[in-house]
Amino acid sequence: MHNVTLGRGYPESTIEEEPILGRVLAMPDGRIQPLTWRDRMMLSLGLTDARQLATKYFGPASAAALPGH
């Protein structure tokens, strides 16, 4: 038998491309961090992003482990 894999080669998204859609920051390893009102306001104004919040709450090693870094 032949081993055939059908893949479309979808590009992996980066955390900068993903919107934060709620009141929490969810990390790829399953950790969840509730966002403060200030964090949500800064996100809506474009003054911060998910990578900066991941560094703030989980340290630089966590942000470096995110896809696209």
Gaussian input, Z-matrix of N, CA and C with variables (Angstrom, degrees):
# hf/3-21g

backbone

0 1
 N
 C     1     B1
 C     2     B2     1     A1
 N     3     B3     2     A2     1     D1
 C     4     B4     3     A3     2     D2
 C     5     B5     4     A4     3     D3
 N     6     B6     5     A5     4     D4
 C     7     B7     6     A6     5     D5
 C     8     B8     7     A7     6     D6
 N     9     B9     8     A8     7     D7
 C    10    B10     9     A9     8     D8
 C    11    B11    10    A10     9     D9
 N    12    B12    11    A11    10    D10
 C    13    B13    12    A12    11    D11
 C    14    B14    13    A13    12    D12
 N    15    B15    14    A14    13    D13
 C    16    B16    15    A15    14    D14
 C    17    B17    16    A16    15    D15
 N    18    B18    17    A17    16    D16
 C    19    B19    18    A18    17    D17
 C    20    B20    19    A19    18    D18
 N    21    B21    20    A20    19    D19
 C    22    B22    21    A21    20    D20
 C    23    B23    22    A22    21    D21
 N    24    B24    23    A23    22    D22
 C    25    B25    24    A24    23    D23
 C    26    B26    25    A25    24    D24
 N    27    B27    26    A26    25    D25
 C    28    B28    27    A27    26    D26
 C    29    B29    28    A28    27    D27
 N    30    B30    29    A29    28    D28
 C    31    B31    30    A30    29    D29
 C    32    B32    31    A31    30    D30
 N    33    B33    32    A32    31    D31
 C    34    B34    33    A33    32    D32
 C    35    B35    34    A34    33    D33
 N    36    B36    35    A35    34    D34
 C    37    B37    36    A36    35    D35
 C    38    B38    37    A37    36    D36
 N    39    B39    38    A38    37    D37
 C    40    B40    39    A39    38    D38
 C    41    B41    40    A40    39    D39
 N    42    B42    41    A41    40    D40
 C    43    B43    42    A42    41    D41
 C    44    B44    43    A43    42    D42
 N    45    B45    44    A44    43    D43
 C    46    B46    45    A45    44    D44
 C    47    B47    46    A46    45    D45
 N    48    B48    47    A47    46    D46
 C    49    B49    48    A48    47    D47
 C    50    B50    49    A49    48    D48
 N    51    B51    50    A50    49    D49
 C    52    B52    51    A51    50    D50
 C    53    B53    52    A52    51    D51
 N    54    B54    53    A53    52    D52
 C    55    B55    54    A54    53    D53
 C    56    B56    55    A55    54    D54
 N    57    B57    56    A56    55    D55
 C    58    B58    57    A57    56    D56
 C    59    B59    58    A58    57    D57
 N    60    B60    59    A59    58    D58
 C    61    B61    60    A60    59    D59
 C    62    B62    61    A61    60    D60
 N    63    B63    62    A62    61    D61
 C    64    B64    63    A63    62    D62
 C    65    B65    64    A64    63    D63
 N    66    B66    65    A65    64    D64
 C    67    B67    66    A66    65    D65
 C    68    B68    67    A67    66    D66
 N    69    B69    68    A68    67    D67
 C    70    B70    69    A69    68    D68
 C    71    B71    70    A70    69    D69
 N    72    B72    71    A71    70    D70
 C    73    B73    72    A72    71    D71
 C    74    B74    73    A73    72    D72
 N    75    B75    74    A74    73    D73
 C    76    B76    75    A75    74    D74
 C    77    B77    76    A76    75    D75
 N    78    B78    77    A77    76    D76
 C    79    B79    78    A78    77    D77
 C    80    B80    79    A79    78    D78
 N    81    B81    80    A80    79    D79
 C    82    B82    81    A81    80    D80
 C    83    B83    82    A82    81    D81
 N    84    B84    83    A83    82    D82
 C    85    B85    84    A84    83    D83
 C    86    B86    85    A85    84    D84
 N    87    B87    86    A86    85    D85
 C    88    B88    87    A87    86    D86
 C    89    B89    88    A88    87    D87
 N    90    B90    89    A89    88    D88
 C    91    B91    90    A90    89    D89
 C    92    B92    91    A91    90    D90
 N    93    B93    92    A92    91    D91
 C    94    B94    93    A93    92    D92
 C    95    B95    94    A94    93    D93
 N    96    B96    95    A95    94    D94
 C    97    B97    96    A96    95    D95
 C    98    B98    97    A97    96    D96
 N    99    B99    98    A98    97    D97
 C   100   B100    99    A99    98    D98
 C   101   B101   100   A100    99    D99
 N   102   B102   101   A101   100   D100
 C   103   B103   102   A102   101   D101
 C   104   B104   103   A103   102   D102
 N   105   B105   104   A104   103   D103
 C   106   B106   105   A105   104   D104
 C   107   B107   106   A106   105   D105
 N   108   B108   107   A107   106   D106
 C   109   B109   108   A108   107   D107
 C   110   B110   109   A109   108   D108
 N   111   B111   110   A110   109   D109
 C   112   B112   111   A111   110   D110
 C   113   B113   112   A112   111   D111
 N   114   B114   113   A113   112   D112
 C   115   B115   114   A114   113   D113
 C   116   B116   115   A115   114   D114
 N   117   B117   116   A116   115   D115
 C   118   B118   117   A117   116   D116
 C   119   B119   118   A118   117   D117
 N   120   B120   119   A119   118   D118
 C   121   B121   120   A120   119   D119
 C   122   B122   121   A121   120   D120
 N   123   B123   122   A122   121   D121
 C   124   B124   123   A123   122   D122
 C   125   B125   124   A124   123   D123
 N   126   B126   125   A125   124   D124
 C   127   B127   126   A126   125   D125
 C   128   B128   127   A127   126   D126
 N   129   B129   128   A128   127   D127
 C   130   B130   129   A129   128   D128
 C   131   B131   130   A130   129   D129
 N   132   B132   131   A131   130   D130
 C   133   B133   132   A132   131   D131
 C   134   B134   133   A133   132   D132
 N   135   B135   134   A134   133   D133
 C   136   B136   135   A135   134   D134
 C   137   B137   136   A136   135   D135
 N   138   B138   137   A137   136   D136
 C   139   B139   138   A138   137   D137
 C   140   B140   139   A139   138   D138
 N   141   B141   140   A140   139   D139
 C   142   B142   141   A141   140   D140
 C   143   B143   142   A142   141   D141
 N   144   B144   143   A143   142   D142
 C   145   B145   144   A144   143   D143
 C   146   B146   145   A145   144   D144
 N   147   B147   146   A146   145   D145
 C   148   B148   147   A147   146   D146
 C   149   B149   148   A148   147   D147
 N   150   B150   149   A149   148   D148
 C   151   B151   150   A150   149   D149
 C   152   B152   151   A151   150   D150
 N   153   B153   152   A152   151   D151
 C   154   B154   153   A153   152   D152
 C   155   B155   154   A154   153   D153
 N   156   B156   155   A155   154   D154
 C   157   B157   156   A156   155   D155
 C   158   B158   157   A157   156   D156
 N   159   B159   158   A158   157   D157
 C   160   B160   159   A159   158   D158
 C   161   B161   160   A160   159   D159
 N   162   B162   161   A161   160   D160
 C   163   B163   162   A162   161   D161
 C   164   B164   163   A163   162   D162
 N   165   B165   164   A164   163   D163
 C   166   B166   165   A165   164   D164
 C   167   B167   166   A166   165   D165
 N   168   B168   167   A167   166   D166
 C   169   B169   168   A168   167   D167
 C   170   B170   169   A169   168   D168
 N   171   B171   170   A170   169   D169
 C   172   B172   171   A171   170   D170
 C   173   B173   172   A172   171   D171
 N   174   B174   173   A173   172   D172
 C   175   B175   174   A174   173   D173
 C   176   B176   175   A175   174   D174
 N   177   B177   176   A176   175   D175
 C   178   B178   177   A177   176   D176
 C   179   B179   178   A178   177   D177
 N   180   B180   179   A179   178   D178
 C   181   B181   180   A180   179   D179
 C   182   B182   181   A181   180   D180
 N   183   B183   182   A182   181   D181
 C   184   B184   183   A183   182   D182
 C   185   B185   184   A184   183   D183
 N   186   B186   185   A185   184   D184
 C   187   B187   186   A186   185   D185
 C   188   B188   187   A187   186   D186
 N   189   B189   188   A188   187   D187
 C   190   B190   189   A189   188   D188
 C   191   B191   190   A190   189   D189
 N   192   B192   191   A191   190   D190
 C   193   B193   192   A192   191   D191
 C   194   B194   193   A193   192   D192
 N   195   B195   194   A194   193   D193
 C   196   B196   195   A195   194   D194
 C   197   B197   196   A196   195   D195
 N   198   B198   197   A197   196   D196
 C   199   B199   198   A198   197   D197
 C   200   B200   199   A199   198   D198
 N   201   B201   200   A200   199   D199
 C   202   B202   201   A201   200   D200
 C   203   B203   202   A202   201   D201
 N   204   B204   203   A203   202   D202
 C   205   B205   204   A204   203   D203
 C   206   B206   205   A205   204   D204

   B1=1.4507
   B2=1.5209
   B3=1.2817
   B4=1.4617
   B5=1.5246
   B6=1.2941
   B7=1.4641
   B8=1.5236
   B9=1.3100
   B10=1.4636
   B11=1.5219
   B12=1.2990
   B13=1.4572
   B14=1.5144
   B15=1.2780
   B16=1.4580
   B17=1.5187
   B18=1.2783
   B19=1.4525
   B20=1.5077
   B21=1.2857
   B22=1.4579
   B23=1.5180
   B24=1.3174
   B25=1.4412
   B26=1.5147
   B27=1.3204
   B28=1.4598
   B29=1.5200
   B30=1.3114
   B31=1.4587
   B32=1.5339
   B33=1.3114
   B34=1.4574
   B35=1.5203
   B36=1.3193
   B37=1.4631
   B38=1.5249
   B39=1.2974
   B40=1.4558
   B41=1.5154
   B42=1.3272
   B43=1.4618
   B44=1.5229
   B45=1.3283
   B46=1.4657
   B47=1.5227
   B48=1.3258
   B49=1.4617
   B50=1.5221
   B51=1.3276
   B52=1.4577
   B53=1.5271
   B54=1.3177
   B55=1.4564
   B56=1.5282
   B57=1.3209
   B58=1.4626
   B59=1.5185
   B60=1.3162
   B61=1.4620
   B62=1.5225
   B63=1.2990
   B64=1.4534
   B65=1.5096
   B66=1.3176
   B67=1.4546
   B68=1.5107
   B69=1.3342
   B70=1.4589
   B71=1.5244
   B72=1.3355
   B73=1.4517
   B74=1.5222
   B75=1.3228
   B76=1.4647
   B77=1.5198
   B78=1.3198
   B79=1.4563
   B80=1.5205
   B81=1.3337
   B82=1.4605
   B83=1.5324
   B84=1.3330
   B85=1.4647
   B86=1.5269
   B87=1.3272
   B88=1.4582
   B89=1.5171
   B90=1.3075
   B91=1.4618
   B92=1.5193
   B93=1.3327
   B94=1.4621
   B95=1.5211
   B96=1.3183
   B97=1.4599
   B98=1.5214
   B99=1.3436
   B100=1.4659
   B101=1.5282
   B102=1.3164
   B103=1.4589
   B104=1.5179
   B105=1.3167
   B106=1.4523
   B107=1.5219
   B108=1.3184
   B109=1.4594
   B110=1.5313
   B111=1.3449
   B112=1.4634
   B113=1.5311
   B114=1.3410
   B115=1.4688
   B116=1.5242
   B117=1.3302
   B118=1.4688
   B119=1.5170
   B120=1.3467
   B121=1.4597
   B122=1.5294
   B123=1.3330
   B124=1.4627
   B125=1.5247
   B126=1.3311
   B127=1.4636
   B128=1.5197
   B129=1.3291
   B130=1.4664
   B131=1.5290
   B132=1.3280
   B133=1.4623
   B134=1.5211
   B135=1.3223
   B136=1.4578
   B137=1.5232
   B138=1.3356
   B139=1.4595
   B140=1.5317
   B141=1.3123
   B142=1.4628
   B143=1.5218
   B144=1.3163
   B145=1.4590
   B146=1.5241
   B147=1.3153
   B148=1.4604
   B149=1.5250
   B150=1.3168
   B151=1.4693
   B152=1.5325
   B153=1.3148
   B154=1.4616
   B155=1.5275
   B156=1.3239
   B157=1.4604
   B158=1.5323
   B159=1.3367
   B160=1.4587
   B161=1.5219
   B162=1.3205
   B163=1.4619
   B164=1.5257
   B165=1.3158
   B166=1.4618
   B167=1.5326
   B168=1.3137
   B169=1.4523
   B170=1.5286
   B171=1.3230
   B172=1.4570
   B173=1.5177
   B174=1.3222
   B175=1.4619
   B176=1.5154
   B177=1.3332
   B178=1.4617
   B179=1.5262
   B180=1.3231
   B181=1.4685
   B182=1.5264
   B183=1.3269
   B184=1.4667
   B185=1.5215
   B186=1.3118
   B187=1.4675
   B188=1.5163
   B189=1.3177
   B190=1.4725
   B191=1.5133
   B192=1.3209
   B193=1.4601
   B194=1.5299
   B195=1.3310
   B196=1.4534
   B197=1.5142
   B198=1.3331
   B199=1.4649
   B200=1.5198
   B201=1.3205
   B202=1.4478
   B203=1.5025
   B204=1.3199
   B205=1.4680
   B206=1.5038
   A1=109.97
   A2=113.65
   A3=120.04
   A4=109.58
   A5=114.21
   A6=119.51
   A7=107.78
   A8=115.40
   A9=120.72
   A10=108.41
   A11=115.85
   A12=120.66
   A13=108.45
   A14=113.74
   A15=119.32
   A16=107.66
   A17=116.65
   A18=120.90
   A19=109.60
   A20=113.88
   A21=118.57
   A22=111.74
   A23=116.11
   A24=118.27
   A25=113.97
   A26=117.27
   A27=119.96
   A28=109.36
   A29=117.78
   A30=119.62
   A31=110.28
   A32=115.82
   A33=120.44
   A34=108.73
   A35=116.35
   A36=119.06
   A37=109.55
   A38=115.34
   A39=120.50
   A40=108.25
   A41=115.48
   A42=118.98
   A43=111.83
   A44=117.15
   A45=119.30
   A46=111.72
   A47=117.65
   A48=121.44
   A49=112.32
   A50=117.31
   A51=120.93
   A52=110.63
   A53=117.64
   A54=119.34
   A55=110.49
   A56=116.56
   A57=120.92
   A58=105.14
   A59=116.83
   A60=121.08
   A61=114.32
   A62=117.40
   A63=118.02
   A64=111.46
   A65=114.48
   A66=120.91
   A67=112.73
   A68=117.40
   A69=120.35
   A70=110.61
   A71=115.03
   A72=122.35
   A73=105.95
   A74=117.29
   A75=122.15
   A76=109.08
   A77=116.14
   A78=121.95
   A79=109.72
   A80=118.07
   A81=121.00
   A82=113.84
   A83=117.26
   A84=119.43
   A85=112.73
   A86=117.96
   A87=121.62
   A88=114.86
   A89=118.11
   A90=119.55
   A91=109.54
   A92=114.88
   A93=120.92
   A94=108.30
   A95=115.77
   A96=121.29
   A97=108.91
   A98=117.67
   A99=119.03
   A100=109.53
   A101=116.78
   A102=121.36
   A103=110.03
   A104=116.05
   A105=120.67
   A106=109.49
   A107=115.39
   A108=120.12
   A109=109.44
   A110=115.97
   A111=121.07
   A112=110.91
   A113=117.29
   A114=120.85
   A115=110.76
   A116=116.46
   A117=120.38
   A118=111.35
   A119=117.46
   A120=121.09
   A121=109.87
   A122=116.87
   A123=120.03
   A124=111.06
   A125=117.64
   A126=121.03
   A127=111.07
   A128=116.25
   A129=119.24
   A130=111.54
   A131=117.59
   A132=121.25
   A133=112.75
   A134=116.57
   A135=120.61
   A136=113.57
   A137=117.68
   A138=121.88
   A139=112.77
   A140=117.31
   A141=122.23
   A142=107.91
   A143=116.20
   A144=120.43
   A145=109.02
   A146=116.37
   A147=121.51
   A148=111.56
   A149=117.71
   A150=120.00
   A151=110.72
   A152=117.97
   A153=120.60
   A154=111.27
   A155=116.79
   A156=119.91
   A157=111.20
   A158=117.26
   A159=120.38
   A160=110.20
   A161=117.48
   A162=121.20
   A163=110.53
   A164=116.82
   A165=121.48
   A166=111.18
   A167=117.32
   A168=120.95
   A169=114.47
   A170=117.48
   A171=119.82
   A172=113.44
   A173=118.13
   A174=121.49
   A175=112.61
   A176=116.67
   A177=121.12
   A178=113.69
   A179=118.12
   A180=120.13
   A181=110.68
   A182=117.66
   A183=120.78
   A184=110.98
   A185=116.70
   A186=119.88
   A187=110.54
   A188=117.35
   A189=120.81
   A190=110.90
   A191=118.22
   A192=121.83
   A193=112.59
   A194=117.45
   A195=120.35
   A196=110.68
   A197=116.75
   A198=119.53
   A199=110.80
   A200=115.54
   A201=120.03
   A202=114.36
   A203=117.56
   A204=119.22
   A205=111.67
   D1=149.33
   D2=176.95
   D3=-95.10
   D4=140.30
   D5=176.54
   D6=-90.86
   D7=104.72
   D8=-177.01
   D9=-112.69
   D10=125.25
   D11=173.92
   D12=-115.41
   D13=127.53
   D14=178.16
   D15=-99.37
   D16=109.19
   D17=178.83
   D18=-129.98
   D19=146.53
   D20=-179.47
   D21=-97.73
   D22=-6.10
   D23=178.99
   D24=66.57
   D25=44.66
   D26=178.15
   D27=-64.30
   D28=136.13
   D29=178.77
   D30=-71.00
   D31=143.81
   D32=177.69
   D33=-74.55
   D34=134.00
   D35=-179.63
   D36=-81.77
   D37=156.86
   D38=176.74
   D39=-107.26
   D40=161.72
   D41=-177.37
   D42=-64.08
   D43=-28.47
   D44=178.86
   D45=-67.16
   D46=-25.72
   D47=-178.12
   D48=-84.43
   D49=-15.48
   D50=-175.71
   D51=-92.91
   D52=130.37
   D53=177.43
   D54=-76.35
   D55=152.77
   D56=171.54
   D57=-93.56
   D58=116.37
   D59=-169.43
   D60=-102.33
   D61=5.85
   D62=-178.26
   D63=-153.27
   D64=-152.95
   D65=-176.31
   D66=-98.61
   D67=12.32
   D68=-179.10
   D69=-133.19
   D70=155.15
   D71=172.86
   D72=-107.83
   D73=115.93
   D74=-179.29
   D75=-100.97
   D76=125.34
   D77=-179.86
   D78=-91.32
   D79=156.22
   D80=-179.11
   D81=-60.31
   D82=-26.33
   D83=-179.69
   D84=-86.23
   D85=4.24
   D86=174.37
   D87=102.31
   D88=-9.06
   D89=178.45
   D90=-71.03
   D91=144.67
   D92=-179.20
   D93=-127.78
   D94=132.41
   D95=179.09
   D96=-122.43
   D97=117.50
   D98=174.33
   D99=-64.05
   D100=139.71
   D101=179.67
   D102=-94.67
   D103=141.62
   D104=177.44
   D105=-76.58
   D106=168.62
   D107=177.00
   D108=-60.53
   D109=-40.23
   D110=179.67
   D111=-62.28
   D112=-43.53
   D113=178.14
   D114=-59.88
   D115=-45.42
   D116=-179.07
   D117=-65.19
   D118=-37.38
   D119=178.55
   D120=-66.41
   D121=-44.15
   D122=179.59
   D123=-63.99
   D124=-36.03
   D125=175.95
   D126=-63.42
   D127=-45.78
   D128=-177.33
   D129=-66.59
   D130=-28.23
   D131=177.94
   D132=-87.18
   D133=-4.61
   D134=179.34
   D135=77.31
   D136=19.74
   D137=-177.71
   D138=-89.29
   D139=-9.43
   D140=177.12
   D141=-147.91
   D142=171.30
   D143=176.97
   D144=-142.75
   D145=179.42
   D146=-175.37
   D147=-63.07
   D148=-37.86
   D149=-179.49
   D150=-64.46
   D151=-42.20
   D152=178.92
   D153=-65.57
   D154=-38.69
   D155=177.95
   D156=-67.36
   D157=-38.24
   D158=177.51
   D159=-62.61
   D160=-39.66
   D161=177.44
   D162=-65.96
   D163=-40.65
   D164=-179.18
   D165=-62.54
   D166=-46.47
   D167=-173.37
   D168=-90.23
   D169=-32.34
   D170=-172.21
   D171=-117.80
   D172=-1.59
   D173=178.28
   D174=91.14
   D175=164.58
   D176=-176.18
   D177=-64.64
   D178=-29.89
   D179=-179.99
   D180=-65.38
   D181=-35.42
   D182=179.83
   D183=-68.23
   D184=-42.18
   D185=179.91
   D186=-67.32
   D187=-34.43
   D188=179.83
   D189=-69.79
   D190=-25.46
   D191=-179.36
   D192=-81.19
   D193=-8.05
   D194=-178.82
   D195=-73.32
   D196=148.75
   D197=177.47
   D198=-59.93
   D199=144.22
   D200=176.44
   D201=88.73
   D202=7.11
   D203=179.22
   D204=-102.53

